C-alpha cells in the first residue's frame, strides 16, 4: 500500500528525516503515514505522525527529538520502526533544525 502524507506537519517530519539522511549518509525509508491501521486516537489519523525504517534508527530518533518532535523508538510497539509525530500547537517555537546537526551549515528551509 502506498504511503500517504496528508498534512504539512507530516511533510515537515519527512523533510527533517531526509535532511538527516543526506547529512549522515544513513538510509531512511518512510513506511507509514495516514495509510495503515493504527491504534485508536493515533496521530497518524490526523496526518501528524509518520513511521520510518533506517540504517541508524538511534541517530534518526535523536535528530527528530532534537528538532522538537515526539519520538517513539525502542518502546512498546515501536521496536521495528521509528515513530515521529508533531504534537500540535506549542507555547514555544520549535527549535532550529540546525540544532539537530551541531556544526552544520544547515540554515533551514
PyMOL commands that set and color helices and strands:
alter all, ss='L'
color gray80, all
select helices_A, chain A and resi 8-24+43-46+57-66+97-100
alter helices_A, ss='H'
color red, helices_A
select strands_A, chain A and resi 28-32+49-54+70-72+82-85
alter strands_A, ss='S'
color yellow, strands_A
deselect
rebuild
show_as cartoon
